[in-house]
Amino acid sequence: VQLQASGGGLVQAGGSLRLSCQASGSVSAINVMGWARQVPGKQRELVARITDRGTTTYANSVKGRFTISGDNAKNTVYLQMNSLKSDDTAVYLCHAGPTLNILRFWGQGTQVTVSS
């Protein structure tokens, strides 16, 4: 499985960004896709996940501001990020796997920078 992420960039605090991640290859092995983020020197944080049935989970730090959605036909997951804060600055990594607890495949990161 290959994961291609896009949509990062620089945005002012309070602004919005939308990330996309498209899966290719053996996509039948995927039932869950999601996003994590990594800041140097900090533990990787799982941000949001969505199952192929549409069940979603979010980190407390992004609840109410971020929305994850998916398009099964396109094997693509989106992360709409609103009301961005400087604390959201990180490399965002797309991941996928067979269950919510098995994050088997990882894509390259996309940088999100929020300026205050």
trRosetta pair geometry for C-beta under 8 A, 3 or more apart (Angstrom, degrees):
i j d omega theta_ij theta_ji phi_ij phi_ji
1 23 5.8 -21 -167 -162 105 105
1 24 7.3 145 -157 75 56 39
1 25 4.6 -171 -108 76 34 125
1 26 5.5 -86 -62 58 78 77
1 27 6.5 109 -118 -85 103 50
1 29 6.1 -121 -47 64 126 119
1 30 6.3 114 -120 -50 151 116
1 96 6.1 -111 145 81 150 131
1 104 7.7 82 39 101 134 104
1 105 4.3 -46 83 -106 122 162
2 23 7.1 145 77 -156 48 52
2 24 4.9 -20 61 63 98 91
2 25 5.0 114 6 -20 80 125
2 105 8.0 -124 -85 -174 14 129
2 107 7.5 80 173 -106 54 87
3 21 5.6 2 -175 -176 101 108
3 22 7.3 160 -152 78 52 38
3 23 5.5 -22 -98 -98 73 70
3 94 4.7 -157 160 101 132 119
3 95 7.3 -93 -40 -102 175 22
3 96 6.0 170 -78 -1 129 117
3 105 5.9 137 -25 137 119 109
3 106 6.8 -104 40 155 137 20
3 107 3.0 -103 99 -65 107 109
3 108 7.8 -177 91 11 86 57
4 21 6.8 161 79 -152 43 56
4 22 5.0 -16 58 58 98 89
4 24 7.2 23 -5 2 109 111
4 107 6.3 -158 -62 -143 14 132
4 108 7.9 9 -127 31 46 97
5 8 7.8 44 138 -23 107 104
5 19 6.5 -8 -167 -177 99 106
5 20 7.0 160 -152 88 51 51
5 21 4.6 -16 -97 -99 76 89
5 92 7.1 -163 177 104 148 91
5 93 7.3 -133 -31 -144 163 33
5 94 4.4 179 -74 -11 116 123
5 107 4.7 134 -21 117 104 141
5 108 6.3 -145 35 71 106 68
5 109 7.1 -32 67 -151 147 16
5 110 4.7 -134 125 -22 115 117
6 19 7.2 161 85 -156 40 62
6 20 5.2 -12 61 60 87 96
6 21 7.7 166 19 -80 62 47
6 110 6.3 147 -123 -94 17 150
7 17 6.4 132 153 167 95 97
7 18 5.4 -90 -164 100 138 57
7 19 4.1 176 78 -115 131 43
7 20 5.1 119 -31 10 131 76
7 79 8.0 161 91 56 146 86
7 110 6.3 68 57 141 62 161
8 17 7.0 40 -130 173 36 146
8 19 6.6 28 -61 -101 66 101
8 92 6.3 175 -86 35 115 111
8 110 3.4 179 -18 151 124 98
8 111 4.8 130 149 66 147 43
8 112 4.8 -114 -141 -65 95 66
8 113 8.0 74 172 -1 100 70
9 17 6.2 -179 47 -122 94 129
9 111 7.7 92 -67 91 16 78
9 112 7.0 10 45 -118 39 58
9 113 7.3 -87 134 37 32 83
10 113 4.7 -20 -107 73 73 107
10 114 8.0 167 -156 -84 52 25
10 115 6.6 31 -174 -20 97 110
11 15 4.0 -139 171 86 112 135
11 16 7.1 -135 -165 56 155 21
11 17 5.4 -140 -25 -50 150 108
11 84 5.7 69 97 57 125 155
11 112 7.6 -23 20 -166 107 84
11 113 7.4 149 25 84 61 57
11 114 5.8 -25 75 -110 83 68
11 115 7.3 -171 92 20 32 81
12 15 4.9 98 62 -20 69 124
12 114 7.3 55 169 -163 13 69
12 115 5.5 -47 -111 68 55 92
13 84 6.3 -132 -134 97 43 77
13 85 5.9 36 -139 -126 98 40
13 86 5.9 -33 -86 -44 116 78
13 114 5.6 85 -83 166 64 104
13 115 6.6 -109 -24 90 79 44
13 116 4.9 41 -32 -113 137 56
14 83 6.2 -21 -135 -135 45 50
14 84 6.7 -56 20 52 12 67
15 84 5.5 -29 67 34 65 116
15 114 7.5 -174 49 -131 98 92
16 80 7.1 -7 -169 -176 112 80
16 81 6.2 161 -154 90 62 60
16 82 4.7 -11 -103 -106 104 62
16 83 7.7 21 -79 -13 80 37
16 84 6.7 169 -90 -18 31 106
17 81 4.9 -3 59 58 79 112
17 84 6.7 44 6 -59 97 145
17 112 6.2 -176 68 -130 162 113
18 78 6.1 -10 -174 -170 99 106
18 79 7.0 163 -156 81 51 50
18 80 5.2 -13 -108 -105 89 64
18 81 7.1 -173 -82 20 37 75
19 35 6.6 89 88 -101 146 145
19 78 6.8 154 82 -159 56 53
19 79 4.3 1 53 52 106 101
19 81 7.1 46 -6 -12 98 113
19 92 5.8 -90 -102 111 161 150
19 94 7.7 -168 150 -70 122 101
19 110 6.3 162 -131 69 112 140
19 112 7.6 -66 -66 -66 120 124
20 76 6.1 -11 -169 -172 96 114
20 77 7.5 154 -156 83 49 45
20 78 5.5 -18 -101 -104 68 76
21 33 6.7 -175 91 176 124 126
21 35 7.3 174 -15 -79 142 91
21 76 6.6 158 81 -154 45 64
21 77 5.1 -12 60 59 99 89
21 78 7.8 -175 21 -78 71 33
21 79 7.9 37 -4 -8 105 100
21 94 3.5 150 -124 -119 150 150
21 107 6.0 -167 -145 11 114 159
22 74 6.7 -71 -123 149 103 92
22 75 6.0 76 -164 98 70 86
22 76 4.5 -24 -98 -97 75 91
23 27 5.1 120 120 -109 118 104
23 30 5.9 -25 177 -7 170 169
23 33 6.8 -125 -37 -96 129 133
23 75 4.3 -105 61 161 89 111
23 76 7.3 -162 13 -78 72 41
23 77 8.0 46 -20 -3 102 95
23 96 5.7 58 -94 -57 134 167
23 105 7.7 83 -127 104 111 148
24 27 6.9 -49 -135 -53 17 109
24 75 6.8 127 -72 102 48 148
26 29 4.9 38 126 -2 104 115
27 30 5.3 -51 -164 27 61 117
27 75 5.0 -67 -131 -122 152 137
29 97 7.9 -51 139 -152 89 37
29 98 6.1 -68 174 -72 68 93
29 104 7.5 -77 143 76 119 148
29 105 8.0 104 101 -26 118 130
30 33 6.4 32 180 -60 124 92
30 52 7.6 125 122 -60 75 116
30 75 7.6 89 69 -148 144 99
30 96 4.6 -21 -126 172 121 120
30 97 6.7 64 -124 35 68 5
30 98 7.0 -113 -116 -80 25 46
30 105 7.3 -57 -88 30 108 134
31 51 6.0 -2 150 -154 85 83
31 52 4.9 -85 -154 -4 63 115
31 97 7.5 -38 46 106 73 49
31 98 5.4 45 18 -161 106 43
31 99 6.5 15 67 -77 122 40
32 49 5.7 9 -178 -178 109 113
32 50 7.0 165 -150 83 65 37
32 51 5.2 -34 -96 -102 80 63
32 52 7.3 -95 -65 -22 42 75
32 96 6.6 163 91 -152 57 55
32 97 5.5 -17 64 65 101 72
32 98 7.1 24 18 107 96 13
32 99 6.2 31 -3 163 134 12
32 100 5.4 174 -110 -82 162 48
32 102 8.0 123 47 62 128 72
33 49 7.1 171 93 -151 31 69
33 50 6.1 -16 65 60 76 85
33 70 6.4 126 53 -105 122 127
33 77 4.1 -162 112 -34 132 147
33 94 7.1 -8 -173 -173 99 94
33 95 7.1 167 -154 90 55 48
33 96 4.6 -15 -103 -100 77 89
34 46 6.8 19 133 -163 139 93
34 47 7.2 172 167 64 98 74
34 48 5.6 -161 -152 102 96 51
34 49 3.3 -41 -80 -101 141 68
34 50 6.4 152 -82 12 79 62
34 57 8.0 -22 -110 62 141 90
34 68 6.8 -9 -125 -142 71 158
34 77 7.0 -87 -76 151 25 163
34 94 7.5 162 91 -154 33 55
34 95 5.6 -19 67 62 79 89
34 96 7.6 155 20 -82 62 48
34 103 7.7 -74 54 -113 112 109
35 46 8.0 126 93 -164 47 53
35 47 4.6 -36 99 59 94 120
35 48 5.4 20 44 50 97 83
35 49 7.8 -159 25 -73 54 53
35 68 7.0 -163 11 -101 108 121
35 77 7.7 -161 -40 119 91 125
35 79 5.0 -1 -18 -63 154 151
35 92 5.5 -8 -168 -174 115 103
35 93 6.8 142 -157 74 61 45
35 94 6.0 -35 -98 -100 70 53
35 95 7.3 155 -98 18 20 82
36 44 5.4 30 160 171 129 105
36 45 6.2 165 -163 85 79 43
36 46 5.0 -46 -103 -103 94 47
36 47 5.8 168 -115 -1 28 86
36 92 7.4 160 83 -155 38 56
36 93 4.9 -21 65 63 87 100
36 95 6.0 30 -2 -7 107 126
36 103 7.7 37 -31 -151 134 157
37 44 7.2 169 83 -157 34 67
37 45 5.4 -16 58 61 83 95
37 47 5.4 64 -10 -50 100 123
37 88 7.7 -78 -153 -166 172 60
37 90 3.8 69 175 112 114 147
37 91 6.6 154 -156 77 67 44
37 92 5.0 -30 -98 -100 88 64
37 93 6.9 168 -92 14 32 78
37 112 7.7 -55 -126 39 124 121
38 42 7.4 169 -164 76 52 88
38 44 4.9 -26 -92 -107 90 83
38 45 7.7 176 -78 21 42 70
38 90 5.9 145 61 -177 33 106
38 91 4.9 -24 61 62 92 98
38 93 6.3 38 -7 -14 109 120
38 109 6.9 -76 38 -108 115 144
39 42 4.3 22 73 37 99 125
39 89 7.2 77 -104 102 111 74
39 90 4.8 -76 -63 -110 81 95
39 91 7.7 165 -77 18 39 75
42 45 7.6 -16 133 -28 114 102
44 93 7.7 -29 -150 33 121 135
45 59 6.0 39 166 -102 107 161
45 61 7.3 -12 173 35 149 141
45 90 7.8 -66 40 -140 110 170
46 49 6.8 -15 177 -35 114 108
46 59 6.1 157 92 -63 64 107
46 103 8.0 -140 -103 -67 115 147
47 58 7.2 -20 158 -148 52 66
47 59 5.3 -66 -132 5 37 121
47 62 5.7 41 -163 3 87 156
47 66 6.6 -51 166 116 107 169
47 79 7.2 40 111 -140 132 145
47 92 7.2 -25 0 -135 155 98
48 56 6.6 -11 -170 -168 97 100
48 57 6.8 170 -149 87 52 54
48 58 5.0 -5 -103 -106 87 71
48 59 7.0 -93 -57 3 60 79
48 62 6.6 -89 -50 90 104 142
48 66 5.8 -140 -43 122 140 126
48 67 8.0 129 -145 -179 163 12
48 68 4.0 176 141 -38 132 133
48 79 6.1 146 55 -118 134 109
49 56 6.9 162 85 -151 51 53
49 57 5.0 3 51 51 96 97
49 68 7.0 117 58 97 5 171
49 100 6.0 116 123 -136 153 84
50 54 6.7 -21 -170 -141 101 30
50 55 6.9 157 -153 79 54 44
50 56 5.0 -16 -99 -98 80 78
50 68 4.8 -158 -39 125 116 119
50 69 6.9 111 -85 -124 167 14
50 70 4.9 -172 108 -26 141 121
50 77 6.1 167 46 -133 122 119
51 54 6.7 -39 72 29 78 21
51 55 4.4 16 27 48 118 93
51 56 7.8 -135 12 -65 73 39
51 100 7.0 -50 -73 -67 104 94
52 70 7.5 -103 -115 110 45 155
52 72 6.0 78 -152 -105 88 121
54 70 7.3 -146 -100 43 61 109
56 68 5.5 161 -135 64 119 106
57 100 6.8 68 8 -146 143 128
58 62 5.5 -123 -176 81 109 95
58 63 4.8 132 107 -83 134 76
58 66 6.5 160 -137 75 122 105
58 68 7.4 -179 -83 1 91 112
59 62 5.2 64 66 19 91 99
59 63 7.3 -139 91 -33 43 81
60 63 5.7 -36 -145 0 36 119
61 87 7.5 -113 -174 125 124 127
62 65 5.4 -106 -166 63 61 100
62 66 4.0 -6 167 13 119 124
62 81 7.7 -62 -151 -124 119 89
62 88 7.7 93 -98 -109 101 108
63 66 7.6 -52 -78 42 19 84
65 81 6.9 24 139 -159 92 61
65 82 5.3 -144 -168 72 68 75
65 83 4.6 -102 -131 61 110 109
65 84 7.6 139 170 -75 128 42
66 79 6.1 -10 -169 -174 109 93
66 80 6.7 156 -158 83 54 56
66 81 5.1 -10 -107 -106 89 67
66 82 7.2 -177 -80 26 39 69
67 79 7.5 159 80 -156 43 47
67 80 4.5 -6 58 57 94 107
67 82 7.7 26 1 1 97 107
68 77 6.5 -2 -171 -179 98 105
68 78 7.0 160 -153 84 50 54
68 79 5.4 -17 -100 -102 76 73
68 80 7.8 -163 -75 22 28 72
69 77 7.2 167 88 -156 39 62
69 78 5.0 -11 61 57 86 102
69 80 7.2 26 6 -7 108 106
70 76 6.9 165 -154 92 63 50
70 77 4.6 -26 -101 -104 87 75
70 78 7.2 -174 -82 17 36 73
71 74 4.2 18 108 35 119 107
71 75 7.7 -36 92 18 76 19
71 76 4.8 4 52 60 103 95
71 77 7.8 -164 22 -78 65 34
71 78 7.6 51 -10 -15 96 105
72 75 7.1 26 -167 -76 36 44
77 94 7.1 151 64 -143 116 111
79 92 7.3 -141 64 180 154 146
81 84 5.7 55 141 -79 107 101
81 88 6.8 140 -174 -177 135 150
81 112 7.4 24 59 -148 168 153
84 88 5.0 -104 -157 51 84 149
84 112 7.8 -130 -143 167 138 119
84 114 4.6 -152 144 -110 115 135
85 88 5.2 113 58 -9 67 98
85 114 6.1 91 105 120 21 157
86 89 5.9 -18 -177 -12 53 115
86 114 5.1 -150 -100 97 38 103
86 115 7.3 22 -101 -152 92 11
86 116 4.5 -26 -60 -53 129 110
87 114 7.9 -27 38 61 34 135
88 112 6.4 -56 135 120 93 127
88 114 5.2 61 64 -9 97 143
89 112 6.3 -152 -128 105 42 75
89 113 5.2 35 -130 -130 103 49
89 114 5.0 -128 -60 28 86 81
90 111 8.0 -155 111 -144 30 55
90 112 6.1 6 56 57 60 97
91 109 3.7 20 171 173 112 144
91 110 7.0 146 -160 65 68 26
91 111 5.5 -38 -102 -94 71 62
91 112 7.6 155 -107 19 21 73
92 109 6.3 138 65 -158 35 81
92 110 5.4 -29 62 63 92 81
92 111 7.7 157 15 -104 78 12
92 112 5.4 43 -17 -8 116 117
93 106 5.9 -6 171 -162 119 102
93 107 6.4 170 -168 65 68 73
93 108 7.7 -116 -125 140 80 18
93 109 4.8 -46 -80 -95 80 82
94 106 7.2 141 85 -159 56 51
94 107 3.9 12 62 31 103 127
95 103 4.5 2 163 -162 140 107
95 105 6.4 152 -160 85 61 57
95 106 5.1 -20 -104 -101 86 68
95 107 7.2 -139 -72 9 41 79
96 103 7.6 104 58 -152 16 62
96 104 7.0 -48 98 58 61 81
96 105 4.6 -17 62 63 89 111
97 102 4.3 -161 161 106 138 77
97 103 5.0 -130 -22 -113 139 23
97 104 4.0 126 -112 9 97 87
97 105 6.3 174 -70 17 67 77
98 102 5.4 -3 50 75 84 132
98 104 6.8 42 -2 -7 82 133
99 102 4.8 67 50 20 88 101
103 106 7.1 51 152 -68 100 90
